[in-house]
C-alpha cells in the first residue's frame, strides 16, 4: 500500500510539472521509475482523493438520516 501511494504521489508531481520535487521524492521514498504506459497508476492520487471525498459525503448523509 505504501509503495502504491508513493508511486501515485510521484506520478502526480511529474504530471503537475514539479520535476525537481519529483526527483527528490523519488530518491527519498525509494520509488521506482513510473511506467508512463501503465494505466493502473494513471491519475491514481486524484482518483483516491475523489473517492475519499465522495465517501465522506455519503457518511455525512447517513449520519443525518440516523439523527
PyMOL Python script that loads the backbone (N, CA, C, O; Angstrom):
from pymol import cmd

cmd.read_pdbstr("""\
ATOM      1  N   UNK A   1       0.821  -1.188   0.000  1.00  0.00           N
ATOM      2  CA  UNK A   1       0.000   0.000   0.000  1.00  0.00           C
ATOM      3  C   UNK A   1       0.871   1.261   0.000  1.00  0.00           C
ATOM      4  O   UNK A   1       0.591   2.209  -0.733  1.00  0.00           O
ATOM      5  N   UNK A   2       1.912   1.269   0.812  1.00  0.00           N
ATOM      6  CA  UNK A   2       2.797   2.431   0.879  1.00  0.00           C
ATOM      7  C   UNK A   2       3.479   2.665  -0.474  1.00  0.00           C
ATOM      8  O   UNK A   2       3.605   3.804  -0.922  1.00  0.00           O
ATOM      9  N   UNK A   3       3.913   1.585  -1.113  1.00  0.00           N
ATOM     10  CA  UNK A   3       4.560   1.721  -2.420  1.00  0.00           C
ATOM     11  C   UNK A   3       3.600   2.287  -3.457  1.00  0.00           C
ATOM     12  O   UNK A   3       3.984   3.104  -4.294  1.00  0.00           O
ATOM     13  N   UNK A   4       2.358   1.849  -3.393  1.00  0.00           N
ATOM     14  CA  UNK A   4       1.342   2.335  -4.333  1.00  0.00           C
ATOM     15  C   UNK A   4       1.095   3.830  -4.124  1.00  0.00           C
ATOM     16  O   UNK A   4       0.988   4.587  -5.089  1.00  0.00           O
ATOM     17  N   UNK A   5       1.006   4.248  -2.872  1.00  0.00           N
ATOM     18  CA  UNK A   5       0.797   5.658  -2.568  1.00  0.00           C
ATOM     19  C   UNK A   5       1.992   6.494  -3.007  1.00  0.00           C
ATOM     20  O   UNK A   5       1.821   7.561  -3.596  1.00  0.00           O
ATOM     21  N   UNK A   6       3.195   6.017  -2.725  1.00  0.00           N
ATOM     22  CA  UNK A   6       4.390   6.748  -3.143  1.00  0.00           C
ATOM     23  C   UNK A   6       4.458   6.884  -4.657  1.00  0.00           C
ATOM     24  O   UNK A   6       4.830   7.939  -5.170  1.00  0.00           O
ATOM     25  N   UNK A   7       4.102   5.823  -5.376  1.00  0.00           N
ATOM     26  CA  UNK A   7       4.074   5.886  -6.842  1.00  0.00           C
ATOM     27  C   UNK A   7       3.044   6.894  -7.325  1.00  0.00           C
ATOM     28  O   UNK A   7       3.279   7.620  -8.291  1.00  0.00           O
ATOM     29  N   UNK A   8       1.905   6.934  -6.650  1.00  0.00           N
ATOM     30  CA  UNK A   8       0.853   7.882  -7.029  1.00  0.00           C
ATOM     31  C   UNK A   8       1.295   9.316  -6.780  1.00  0.00           C
ATOM     32  O   UNK A   8       1.020  10.199  -7.591  1.00  0.00           O
ATOM     33  N   UNK A   9       1.982   9.557  -5.657  1.00  0.00           N
ATOM     34  CA  UNK A   9       2.489  10.902  -5.356  1.00  0.00           C
ATOM     35  C   UNK A   9       3.518  11.296  -6.402  1.00  0.00           C
ATOM     36  O   UNK A   9       3.499  12.423  -6.895  1.00  0.00           O
ATOM     37  N   UNK A  10       4.412  10.385  -6.743  1.00  0.00           N
ATOM     38  CA  UNK A  10       5.427  10.668  -7.765  1.00  0.00           C
ATOM     39  C   UNK A  10       4.783  10.992  -9.103  1.00  0.00           C
ATOM     40  O   UNK A  10       5.177  11.945  -9.777  1.00  0.00           O
ATOM     41  N   UNK A  11       3.796  10.200  -9.483  1.00  0.00           N
ATOM     42  CA  UNK A  11       3.095  10.432 -10.759  1.00  0.00           C
ATOM     43  C   UNK A  11       2.432  11.809 -10.756  1.00  0.00           C
ATOM     44  O   UNK A  11       2.458  12.513 -11.766  1.00  0.00           O
ATOM     45  N   UNK A  12       1.843  12.191  -9.631  1.00  0.00           N
ATOM     46  CA  UNK A  12       1.187  13.487  -9.513  1.00  0.00           C
ATOM     47  C   UNK A  12       2.207  14.620  -9.647  1.00  0.00           C
ATOM     48  O   UNK A  12       1.967  15.592 -10.364  1.00  0.00           O
ATOM     49  N   UNK A  13       3.334  14.497  -8.964  1.00  0.00           N
ATOM     50  CA  UNK A  13       4.355  15.539  -9.035  1.00  0.00           C
ATOM     51  C   UNK A  13       4.866  15.724 -10.464  1.00  0.00           C
ATOM     52  O   UNK A  13       5.030  16.850 -10.933  1.00  0.00           O
ATOM     53  N   UNK A  14       5.112  14.615 -11.145  1.00  0.00           N
ATOM     54  CA  UNK A  14       5.584  14.674 -12.532  1.00  0.00           C
ATOM     55  C   UNK A  14       4.525  15.307 -13.423  1.00  0.00           C
ATOM     56  O   UNK A  14       4.827  16.176 -14.241  1.00  0.00           O
ATOM     57  N   UNK A  15       3.288  14.867 -13.257  1.00  0.00           N
ATOM     58  CA  UNK A  15       2.183  15.373 -14.086  1.00  0.00           C
ATOM     59  C   UNK A  15       1.984  16.878 -13.914  1.00  0.00           C
ATOM     60  O   UNK A  15       1.653  17.583 -14.867  1.00  0.00           O
ATOM     61  N   UNK A  16       2.189  17.361 -12.687  1.00  0.00           N
ATOM     62  CA  UNK A  16       1.992  18.785 -12.413  1.00  0.00           C
ATOM     63  C   UNK A  16       3.219  19.626 -12.774  1.00  0.00           C
ATOM     64  O   UNK A  16       3.179  20.851 -12.660  1.00  0.00           O
ATOM     65  N   UNK A  17       4.289  18.995 -13.200  1.00  0.00           N
ATOM     66  CA  UNK A  17       5.476  19.714 -13.649  1.00  0.00           C
ATOM     67  C   UNK A  17       6.483  20.021 -12.558  1.00  0.00           C
ATOM     68  O   UNK A  17       7.360  20.865 -12.745  1.00  0.00           O
ATOM     69  N   UNK A  18       6.372  19.351 -11.424  1.00  0.00           N
ATOM     70  CA  UNK A  18       7.309  19.554 -10.325  1.00  0.00           C
ATOM     71  C   UNK A  18       8.469  18.558 -10.456  1.00  0.00           C
ATOM     72  O   UNK A  18       8.626  17.662  -9.626  1.00  0.00           O
ATOM     73  N   UNK A  19       9.263  18.724 -11.489  1.00  0.00           N
ATOM     74  CA  UNK A  19      10.312  17.763 -11.812  1.00  0.00           C
ATOM     75  C   UNK A  19      11.365  17.646 -10.718  1.00  0.00           C
ATOM     76  O   UNK A  19      11.762  16.538 -10.359  1.00  0.00           O
ATOM     77  N   UNK A  20      11.817  18.769 -10.188  1.00  0.00           N
ATOM     78  CA  UNK A  20      12.845  18.742  -9.148  1.00  0.00           C
ATOM     79  C   UNK A  20      12.317  18.058  -7.886  1.00  0.00           C
ATOM     80  O   UNK A  20      13.004  17.233  -7.282  1.00  0.00           O
ATOM     81  N   UNK A  21      11.103  18.405  -7.499  1.00  0.00           N
ATOM     82  CA  UNK A  21      10.485  17.776  -6.325  1.00  0.00           C
ATOM     83  C   UNK A  21      10.275  16.286  -6.566  1.00  0.00           C
ATOM     84  O   UNK A  21      10.467  15.467  -5.668  1.00  0.00           O
ATOM     85  N   UNK A  22       9.879  15.947  -7.784  1.00  0.00           N
ATOM     86  CA  UNK A  22       9.647  14.548  -8.132  1.00  0.00           C
ATOM     87  C   UNK A  22      10.936  13.746  -8.014  1.00  0.00           C
ATOM     88  O   UNK A  22      10.928  12.633  -7.489  1.00  0.00           O
ATOM     89  N   UNK A  23      12.037  14.301  -8.496  1.00  0.00           N
ATOM     90  CA  UNK A  23      13.319  13.602  -8.421  1.00  0.00           C
ATOM     91  C   UNK A  23      13.760  13.405  -6.976  1.00  0.00           C
ATOM     92  O   UNK A  23      14.244  12.333  -6.614  1.00  0.00           O
ATOM     93  N   UNK A  24      13.595  14.427  -6.156  1.00  0.00           N
ATOM     94  CA  UNK A  24      13.978  14.318  -4.744  1.00  0.00           C
ATOM     95  C   UNK A  24      13.078  13.315  -4.021  1.00  0.00           C
ATOM     96  O   UNK A  24      13.556  12.499  -3.233  1.00  0.00           O
ATOM     97  N   UNK A  25      11.775  13.381  -4.294  1.00  0.00           N
ATOM     98  CA  UNK A  25      10.838  12.440  -3.673  1.00  0.00           C
ATOM     99  C   UNK A  25      11.160  11.010  -4.101  1.00  0.00           C
ATOM    100  O   UNK A  25      11.142  10.089  -3.283  1.00  0.00           O
ATOM    101  N   UNK A  26      11.451  10.834  -5.377  1.00  0.00           N
ATOM    102  CA  UNK A  26      11.771   9.509  -5.922  1.00  0.00           C
ATOM    103  C   UNK A  26      12.965   8.908  -5.184  1.00  0.00           C
ATOM    104  O   UNK A  26      12.959   7.721  -4.857  1.00  0.00           O
ATOM    105  N   UNK A  27      13.986   9.720  -4.921  1.00  0.00           N
ATOM    106  CA  UNK A  27      15.176   9.230  -4.218  1.00  0.00           C
ATOM    107  C   UNK A  27      14.873   8.972  -2.741  1.00  0.00           C
ATOM    108  O   UNK A  27      15.241   7.925  -2.206  1.00  0.00           O
ATOM    109  N   UNK A  28      14.205   9.920  -2.080  1.00  0.00           N
ATOM    110  CA  UNK A  28      13.942   9.794  -0.649  1.00  0.00           C
ATOM    111  C   UNK A  28      12.977   8.649  -0.340  1.00  0.00           C
ATOM    112  O   UNK A  28      13.155   7.938   0.650  1.00  0.00           O
ATOM    113  N   UNK A  29      11.968   8.470  -1.173  1.00  0.00           N
ATOM    114  CA  UNK A  29      10.959   7.435  -0.935  1.00  0.00           C
ATOM    115  C   UNK A  29      11.340   6.103  -1.581  1.00  0.00           C
ATOM    116  O   UNK A  29      10.643   5.100  -1.425  1.00  0.00           O
ATOM    117  N   UNK A  30      12.459   6.110  -2.308  1.00  0.00           N
ATOM    118  CA  UNK A  30      12.939   4.907  -2.986  1.00  0.00           C
ATOM    119  C   UNK A  30      11.859   4.332  -3.907  1.00  0.00           C
ATOM    120  O   UNK A  30      11.537   3.145  -3.853  1.00  0.00           O
ATOM    121  N   UNK A  31      11.316   5.202  -4.746  1.00  0.00           N
ATOM    122  CA  UNK A  31      10.252   4.820  -5.682  1.00  0.00           C
ATOM    123  C   UNK A  31      10.879   4.471  -7.023  1.00  0.00           C
ATOM    124  O   UNK A  31      11.776   5.163  -7.502  1.00  0.00           O
ATOM    125  N   UNK A  32      10.404   3.407  -7.609  1.00  0.00           N
ATOM    126  CA  UNK A  32      10.879   3.025  -8.942  1.00  0.00           C
ATOM    127  C   UNK A  32      10.345   4.012  -9.971  1.00  0.00           C
ATOM    128  O   UNK A  32       9.391   4.744  -9.705  1.00  0.00           O
ATOM    129  N   UNK A  33      10.957   4.027 -11.132  1.00  0.00           N
ATOM    130  CA  UNK A  33      10.515   4.902 -12.214  1.00  0.00           C
ATOM    131  C   UNK A  33       9.075   4.587 -12.593  1.00  0.00           C
ATOM    132  O   UNK A  33       8.633   3.440 -12.520  1.00  0.00           O
ATOM    133  N   UNK A  34       8.359   5.615 -12.993  1.00  0.00           N
ATOM    134  CA  UNK A  34       6.960   5.457 -13.392  1.00  0.00           C
ATOM    135  C   UNK A  34       6.897   4.911 -14.806  1.00  0.00           C
ATOM    136  O   UNK A  34       7.577   5.400 -15.709  1.00  0.00           O
ATOM    137  N   UNK A  35       6.076   3.899 -14.984  1.00  0.00           N
ATOM    138  CA  UNK A  35       5.820   3.372 -16.323  1.00  0.00           C
ATOM    139  C   UNK A  35       4.724   4.238 -16.928  1.00  0.00           C
ATOM    140  O   UNK A  35       3.556   4.133 -16.554  1.00  0.00           O
ATOM    141  N   UNK A  36       5.111   5.089 -17.861  1.00  0.00           N
ATOM    142  CA  UNK A  36       4.170   6.044 -18.465  1.00  0.00           C
ATOM    143  C   UNK A  36       2.964   5.361 -19.101  1.00  0.00           C
ATOM    144  O   UNK A  36       1.887   5.952 -19.182  1.00  0.00           O
ATOM    145  N   UNK A  37       3.137   4.135 -19.548  1.00  0.00           N
ATOM    146  CA  UNK A  37       2.052   3.434 -20.236  1.00  0.00           C
ATOM    147  C   UNK A  37       1.146   2.676 -19.279  1.00  0.00           C
ATOM    148  O   UNK A  37       0.112   2.154 -19.697  1.00  0.00           O
ATOM    149  N   UNK A  38       1.506   2.604 -18.017  1.00  0.00           N
ATOM    150  CA  UNK A  38       0.724   1.849 -17.042  1.00  0.00           C
ATOM    151  C   UNK A  38      -0.564   2.583 -16.691  1.00  0.00           C
ATOM    152  O   UNK A  38      -0.529   3.664 -16.102  1.00  0.00           O
ATOM    153  N   UNK A  39      -1.678   2.005 -17.047  1.00  0.00           N
ATOM    154  CA  UNK A  39      -2.979   2.607 -16.750  1.00  0.00           C
ATOM    155  C   UNK A  39      -3.326   2.479 -15.274  1.00  0.00           C
ATOM    156  O   UNK A  39      -4.153   3.234 -14.763  1.00  0.00           O
ATOM    157  N   UNK A  40      -2.705   1.535 -14.591  1.00  0.00           N
ATOM    158  CA  UNK A  40      -3.011   1.284 -13.182  1.00  0.00           C
ATOM    159  C   UNK A  40      -2.659   2.473 -12.296  1.00  0.00           C
ATOM    160  O   UNK A  40      -3.346   2.720 -11.305  1.00  0.00           O
ATOM    161  N   UNK A  41      -1.614   3.208 -12.628  1.00  0.00           N
ATOM    162  CA  UNK A  41      -1.186   4.326 -11.802  1.00  0.00           C
ATOM    163  C   UNK A  41      -1.613   5.681 -12.357  1.00  0.00           C
ATOM    164  O   UNK A  41      -1.377   6.708 -11.722  1.00  0.00           O
ATOM    165  N   UNK A  42      -2.226   5.696 -13.509  1.00  0.00           N
ATOM    166  CA  UNK A  42      -2.609   6.967 -14.121  1.00  0.00           C
ATOM    167  C   UNK A  42      -3.656   7.676 -13.272  1.00  0.00           C
ATOM    168  O   UNK A  42      -4.744   7.151 -13.038  1.00  0.00           O
ATOM    169  N   UNK A  43      -3.314   8.863 -12.821  1.00  0.00           N
ATOM    170  CA  UNK A  43      -4.210   9.705 -12.015  1.00  0.00           C
ATOM    171  C   UNK A  43      -4.694   9.013 -10.743  1.00  0.00           C
ATOM    172  O   UNK A  43      -5.787   9.308 -10.259  1.00  0.00           O
ATOM    173  N   UNK A  44      -3.907   8.112 -10.206  1.00  0.00           N
ATOM    174  CA  UNK A  44      -4.327   7.334  -9.041  1.00  0.00           C
ATOM    175  C   UNK A  44      -4.571   8.209  -7.824  1.00  0.00           C
ATOM    176  O   UNK A  44      -5.545   8.005  -7.099  1.00  0.00           O
ATOM    177  N   UNK A  45      -3.697   9.185  -7.592  1.00  0.00           N
ATOM    178  CA  UNK A  45      -3.861  10.038  -6.417  1.00  0.00           C
ATOM    179  C   UNK A  45      -5.161  10.828  -6.500  1.00  0.00           C
ATOM    180  O   UNK A  45      -5.888  10.932  -5.511  1.00  0.00           O
ATOM    181  N   UNK A  46      -5.460  11.387  -7.674  1.00  0.00           N
ATOM    182  CA  UNK A  46      -6.705  12.132  -7.850  1.00  0.00           C
ATOM    183  C   UNK A  46      -7.920  11.229  -7.679  1.00  0.00           C
ATOM    184  O   UNK A  46      -8.918  11.636  -7.084  1.00  0.00           O
ATOM    185  N   UNK A  47      -7.841  10.009  -8.196  1.00  0.00           N
ATOM    186  CA  UNK A  47      -8.954   9.063  -8.075  1.00  0.00           C
ATOM    187  C   UNK A  47      -9.200   8.694  -6.621  1.00  0.00           C
ATOM    188  O   UNK A  47     -10.345   8.639  -6.173  1.00  0.00           O
ATOM    189  N   UNK A  48      -8.125   8.442  -5.886  1.00  0.00           N
ATOM    190  CA  UNK A  48      -8.273   8.090  -4.473  1.00  0.00           C
ATOM    191  C   UNK A  48      -8.836   9.266  -3.684  1.00  0.00           C
ATOM    192  O   UNK A  48      -9.705   9.083  -2.831  1.00  0.00           O
ATOM    193  N   UNK A  49      -8.351  10.464  -3.962  1.00  0.00           N
ATOM    194  CA  UNK A  49      -8.838  11.640  -3.246  1.00  0.00           C
ATOM    195  C   UNK A  49     -10.323  11.863  -3.542  1.00  0.00           C
ATOM    196  O   UNK A  49     -11.095  12.171  -2.634  1.00  0.00           O
ATOM    197  N   UNK A  50     -10.723  11.712  -4.789  1.00  0.00           N
ATOM    198  CA  UNK A  50     -12.124  11.860  -5.168  1.00  0.00           C
ATOM    199  C   UNK A  50     -12.981  10.831  -4.439  1.00  0.00           C
ATOM    200  O   UNK A  50     -14.083  11.142  -3.988  1.00  0.00           O
ATOM    201  N   UNK A  51     -12.474   9.608  -4.324  1.00  0.00           N
ATOM    202  CA  UNK A  51     -13.208   8.558  -3.613  1.00  0.00           C
ATOM    203  C   UNK A  51     -13.380   8.904  -2.143  1.00  0.00           C
ATOM    204  O   UNK A  51     -14.446   8.674  -1.572  1.00  0.00           O
ATOM    205  N   UNK A  52     -12.347   9.452  -1.527  1.00  0.00           N
ATOM    206  CA  UNK A  52     -12.420   9.828  -0.117  1.00  0.00           C
ATOM    207  C   UNK A  52     -13.480  10.907   0.087  1.00  0.00           C
ATOM    208  O   UNK A  52     -14.282  10.822   1.017  1.00  0.00           O
ATOM    209  N   UNK A  53     -13.485  11.905  -0.765  1.00  0.00           N
ATOM    210  CA  UNK A  53     -14.457  12.991  -0.655  1.00  0.00           C
ATOM    211  C   UNK A  53     -15.875  12.459  -0.842  1.00  0.00           C
ATOM    212  O   UNK A  53     -16.783  12.822  -0.093  1.00  0.00           O
ATOM    213  N   UNK A  54     -16.062  11.604  -1.835  1.00  0.00           N
ATOM    214  CA  UNK A  54     -17.385  11.032  -2.099  1.00  0.00           C
ATOM    215  C   UNK A  54     -17.860  10.203  -0.909  1.00  0.00           C
ATOM    216  O   UNK A  54     -19.017  10.310  -0.502  1.00  0.00           O
ATOM    217  N   UNK A  55     -16.982   9.383  -0.353  1.00  0.00           N
ATOM    218  CA  UNK A  55     -17.355   8.561   0.797  1.00  0.00           C
ATOM    219  C   UNK A  55     -17.671   9.412   2.023  1.00  0.00           C
ATOM    220  O   UNK A  55     -18.574   9.089   2.795  1.00  0.00           O
ATOM    221  N   UNK A  56     -16.935  10.486   2.197  1.00  0.00           N
ATOM    222  CA  UNK A  56     -17.201  11.375   3.326  1.00  0.00           C
ATOM    223  C   UNK A  56     -18.593  11.989   3.206  1.00  0.00           C
ATOM    224  O   UNK A  56     -19.318  12.096   4.195  1.00  0.00           O
ATOM    225  N   UNK A  57     -18.959  12.389   1.999  1.00  0.00           N
ATOM    226  CA  UNK A  57     -20.298  12.941   1.779  1.00  0.00           C
ATOM    227  C   UNK A  57     -21.371  11.899   2.092  1.00  0.00           C
ATOM    228  O   UNK A  57     -22.392  12.214   2.704  1.00  0.00           O
ATOM    229  N   UNK A  58     -21.133  10.665   1.671  1.00  0.00           N
ATOM    230  CA  UNK A  58     -22.099   9.597   1.935  1.00  0.00           C
ATOM    231  C   UNK A  58     -22.245   9.346   3.426  1.00  0.00           C
ATOM    232  O   UNK A  58     -23.356   9.139   3.912  1.00  0.00           O
ATOM    233  N   UNK A  59     -21.148   9.361   4.150  1.00  0.00           N
ATOM    234  CA  UNK A  59     -21.196   9.165   5.600  1.00  0.00           C
ATOM    235  C   UNK A  59     -21.989  10.288   6.250  1.00  0.00           C
ATOM    236  O   UNK A  59     -22.814  10.038   7.128  1.00  0.00           O
ATOM    237  N   UNK A  60     -21.748  11.510   5.830  1.00  0.00           N
ATOM    238  CA  UNK A  60     -22.461  12.648   6.398  1.00  0.00           C
ATOM    239  C   UNK A  60     -23.957  12.545   6.130  1.00  0.00           C
ATOM    240  O   UNK A  60     -24.759  12.860   7.010  1.00  0.00           O
ATOM    241  N   UNK A  61     -24.351  12.113   4.938  1.00  0.00           N
ATOM    242  CA  UNK A  61     -25.761  11.937   4.605  1.00  0.00           C
ATOM    243  C   UNK A  61     -26.400  10.842   5.469  1.00  0.00           C
ATOM    244  O   UNK A  61     -27.526  10.996   5.942  1.00  0.00           O
ATOM    245  N   UNK A  62     -25.678   9.746   5.668  1.00  0.00           N
ATOM    246  CA  UNK A  62     -26.200   8.664   6.500  1.00  0.00           C
ATOM    247  C   UNK A  62     -26.320   9.099   7.965  1.00  0.00           C
ATOM    248  O   UNK A  62     -27.258   8.706   8.659  1.00  0.00           O
ATOM    249  N   UNK A  63     -25.382   9.899   8.422  1.00  0.00           N
ATOM    250  CA  UNK A  63     -25.443  10.391   9.793  1.00  0.00           C
ATOM    251  C   UNK A  63     -26.659  11.308   9.980  1.00  0.00           C
ATOM    252  O   UNK A  63     -27.284  11.300  11.041  1.00  0.00           O
ATOM    253  N   UNK A  64     -26.988  12.085   8.969  1.00  0.00           N
ATOM    254  CA  UNK A  64     -28.169  12.957   9.038  1.00  0.00           C
ATOM    255  C   UNK A  64     -29.438  12.107   9.125  1.00  0.00           C
ATOM    256  O   UNK A  64     -30.361  12.449   9.866  1.00  0.00           O
ATOM    257  N   UNK A  65     -29.491  11.013   8.382  1.00  0.00           N
ATOM    258  CA  UNK A  65     -30.659  10.138   8.379  1.00  0.00           C
ATOM    259  C   UNK A  65     -30.855   9.446   9.721  1.00  0.00           C
ATOM    260  O   UNK A  65     -31.983   9.154  10.118  1.00  0.00           O
ATOM    261  N   UNK A  66     -29.756   9.186  10.415  1.00  0.00           N
ATOM    262  CA  UNK A  66     -29.837   8.462  11.681  1.00  0.00           C
ATOM    263  C   UNK A  66     -30.093   9.358  12.890  1.00  0.00           C
ATOM    264  O   UNK A  66     -30.182   8.861  14.013  1.00  0.00           O
ATOM    265  N   UNK A  67     -30.211  10.635  12.687  1.00  0.00           N
ATOM    266  CA  UNK A  67     -30.466  11.542  13.823  1.00  0.00           C
ATOM    267  C   UNK A  67     -31.919  11.601  14.163  1.00  0.00           C
ATOM    268  O   UNK A  67     -32.309  12.312  15.089  1.00  0.00           O
TER     269      UNK A  67
END
""", "prot")
cmd.dss("prot")
cmd.show_as("cartoon", "prot")
cmd.util.cbc("prot")
cmd.orient("prot")
